[in-house]
């Protein structure tokens, strides 16, 4: 029987601020995979992987359902292969622990690399960096999408160092700088897809942020009228575009395990802490993304590999381009 992800109207969701979201998201990459029970079902893993990408364009956090997170340390994977080599001269994820610990003693994340601008920033300059990086993030999505996480992480870090140096006038860099900028961009990208509601101050009247219309609302939304609180506290009738996307998995199809293993990259698996011998089964799961009326807007096939009793999406064998194609309105 097909399994459906819980439907949620993302058009009604408003992010309080990209900085707050970044602070929240920064914890998601280092926290252990709490939804471990999902991994016992290839359909559930496939649905959650696709749903993250479909609903908010969030291929970044979708990787917590993949082989990358087999060790339950996705954030550490990013640090080891993309952040540390960029801030610690001589650091190499493939080197021994002692050599890397020595490299960490001479990094760009120390006070001696901080300019006065860095030490005294009230968030204004950091915001400039994040805004500039968002434009570049869009380019990365247009060129690679999160299907090629290696290109995204590598190019994003290189550009971030360049942009930050230009704004702050120093070469300081840390994992916090990286995660805050990237995860803010990921959140902003999601908002640009779904649209946001008006944000009010604690008095319930003062408008902090006006509502925005997202690409998905324009593509899929139908007009619905509702009453909202106006600036004077009165009820005001307003019309907005509302939509729902539902992600559904079909029956898994067992794949030939020997052929699958023969095609795997042992070097890539090693970065995940996985060997081909650990994989005991592999399946292809058809997944559809549809509107509330049943109209299918994207169809993909997700490949999931089983290690022990746990299933993980193999992102390298799962092409999400049909879903990213829905987001091209942000790339113009």
N, C-alpha and C positions, 0 to 999 in steps of 0.2 A: 504494500500500500504506500502511496506517495506521502511524504512527510512535508508539512508546511511550517515555515518559520512564523512566529507570532507577528501578526500584522501591526504596524505602527505608523501613524500618520506623521511622517517626518516634516511635512509642510507646516505643522503646528509647533515645531520645536525651535526654540531660539537660544543661541549660545549667549551667556551673560557677557563674556568678553573673551577675545582670543588669548589673552594672557592667562585668564583663569582656566580656560580649557587646556592651555599648554601645561599649566601646573598639575592639572588632573591627569592628562594623558601621559605626562612624564613618568608617572608611577606605573602605567600599564605595561610598559616595555620591560620593567624589571621585576614585576610581581609574577609569582608562579602561576601557571595555567590553572585558574580556579574552576573553569568549566570542564574539568577532566572527564566527567561522565559523558560528555558529548562525544568524546573520542572513541567510545565503544561502538559507535554506529557510523559507518561510512556515509550514509545519507545525511545525518545531522552535521557531520564535519563539513561535507560538501555544501550544504545549505548555508551554514554560518559563514563559511569562507566567501561564497558568492554574494551573500546578502550584505556583508560589510562593504564590498566593492560596489554593488548595485545601489544601495540606499544612499551612501555618502561619498562614494568614490574613494573609500578608505582602504586601498590595497596595502597600506602600511601596517595597520593593525590586523589585517586579514592574515598576516603571516604567523600569528599565534596559533593558527590551526594547521600549520604546515610542518614539514620535516625540519625546517629551520629551528623550530621550537621543541624539538624532540627532547632536548636537555632541560626544557622548562626555563631557559634563560635567554629569551630573544634579545633583551636589552644588552646582555653581555656579549652576545654574538655580534651586535652592531658595534659595540665598543672595541672588541678584539680585532675585527677585520677592517673597520672604517674610521673609527675615531682615534684610537690609540696610535696607529701608524702615522696619523696626521699631526698629532700633538707631542709625541715622544720620538725624537730622532733615533733611528736604529731599531725601533720596535717592530717586531715581526711575529704575527700570530703563530707561525710555524716554528719559531725559535724556542729554546728551552726557557723554563720559568725564571731561572736565575738571571739570564741575559735580559729578559724583558723587565724584570724588577729593577735592574741596573739602569735600563733605558728610561724608566719612569722617574728616575731621580733628576733628570735634566729635561723637563718638559715645558710646554708653553702655557701650562695651567698654574703657574706660580705668580706670586705678587710682583716679582721683578719684571714680569712682562706686561704688567698693567700700567697704562698711562693714567694721568689724572682724570681724563674723560671716563675711563672705565671705573675708576675708584669712586667717582662722584656722580655717575649716571643715575638719574631718577626714573629711568625707564624710557625716557624720550629717545635716546640714541639707539637703545635696543629695539624700540619700536620701528625706527627707521630701517634698521637692518632686516627685521622681519618683513616689513612691507616690500623692501627691495627684493628679498629672497622669494617672496610669493610670486613675483613676475617670472623669476627664473624657475620656480617650481612648476608653473604652468608649462613652461617650455620643456621641462623634463617629462611631464605627463604626455605632452604632444609627441615628443620624440621616442620615448621608451615605454611609458606607463609603468605601473608597479610590477608588471610581468617580468621586467628586467630590473630587479631590486639592486643588483650589483652596480649597474650603470647609474641608477638614481642616487644611491648612497655615495658612490665615489665622486661623481660630478657635483653633487650638492655640497659635500664637504669642501672640495676645492674652491667652489664659488663662494661659500660662506666665509672662508678664511680671507679671501680677496675683499669681499664687501665689508666685512667687519673691520679689517685693517684700514680701509678707506674712511670709514665713519669714525672709528675710535682713535686712529693714529697710533696703534700698537699691534703687536702680533699675538696678543693673548688669545688663547682658545681653550675650551674645556668641554667635557661631555654635556654639561648643563646648557652651555651656549648652543650646542648642536641640537639637543633634544627640544629645547624651548623653541628655537626657530623653526625646525622642521615640523614639530607637532602643531604649532600655531598655524603654519601653512596648510597642513592636512585638515585642520578644523575649518579654516577659512574656505578652502576648496569645497568641503562638504556643505557649508552654508550657501555657497554660490550655486550649488546644485539644487538644494531643497528650498531656499528662501528662508527668511527669518521673520518673526513677529516683532512688533514694536516692543522696545525695552523701556520700562519705566523705573524711576527712582523709588525709594522706599515709601514716598508719599502717595504712590499710585497715580500720580498726575503728571509729574515732570518727565518729559520724554528724553531718555538718554540716547536711544538709537531708534531711528525710523525703521519701519518694516522694509524688507527687501524682497524682491521677486526672483526666484531661482530658475535656472535653466529647466529643471524638471517640471516646475509649475507651468511654464510656458508650453513645454512639449506635451505634458500629460494632464494638466489640471483642468477641472471644470469649475465654473463660477458657483460659489456658495455664499449666501448672505448670512451674516451673524452680527450680534450686538457686542460692541467693545466699549470700554471706558474711555471717554474723551478727555481732553486736557483739563476740562473743568470738573471732571468727576462724573459727568453725565453719560448716559448710555447713547452710543452713536452706532447707527447701522452702517455696516461696511461689507464690501464684497471682496472675496479673495479667491484665488485659484487653489483648489484642493485636489490631491491625488493620493493614491496608495499603491505601493509596489509590494507584491508578494512573491517570495522565492520558494520554489517547489522542486523537490528532488524526485526523480523516477527510480525505478528498480536498478540496483547496481548490477553491472555485467562483469563477471570474472574475466580477468585478462591472463594471458600466458605468462607465468611468473619467470620462467627462464629467459624468455625473450626480453621481458621488461628489465631484468637485472643486467642482461648483457649490454643494454643501451645506456645504463646509468654511468654517470661520471663519478669515479671513485674519489677524485680530488674534491669535487663539490660535496659529496657525502661526508667526507672527512671533516669539512668545516662545520657540518651539523653534528658531528659526533656519532655518525651512523655508518654501518657497513652494510653492503648488499646482503650478506649472509643473515643479517637480523630480520630482513623482510620476509614474511611468511606467506603473504598473499597480496594481490593487487587487483583493484576493481576500477571500472570506469562508471561514473554516475552522471546521467543526464540531468541537467538542472535548467529550469525555465524561470524567467522573471516576467511577471504579468501584471497588468493593471487590475483594478477591482472588478471590472466587467469581464475579465478573462482574456483580454487582448494580450497576446504574448509580445513583449518588446525585445527580448533577448533569449537566446538558447545557447548553452555552453555544455561542455563535457569536462567533468572534473575527475582527475586520476588520484586515487587514494591508495596509500600503501599501509599495510598492517605490520606492526612490530609488536610481538607478544599479543596482547588482547587490545592494543590501542591502534587507532587509525589516524593517519596524518595525510593531509593533502600534499601531493607532489606538485609544487607550483611550476617546476620546470617542464612538466608534461601536461599542464592545464592552461589552455589558451583562453584568456578573458577578454580578448579584443572585441568581441561582440558587445560586451557590456561597456567597455571604455568608449566604444563608438557612440554611445548615447550621450557622452559627456563632451563631445567635440565642440559644442556651443561655447564652452569655456576657453577653447584653444585658439579661437579666431584672433 
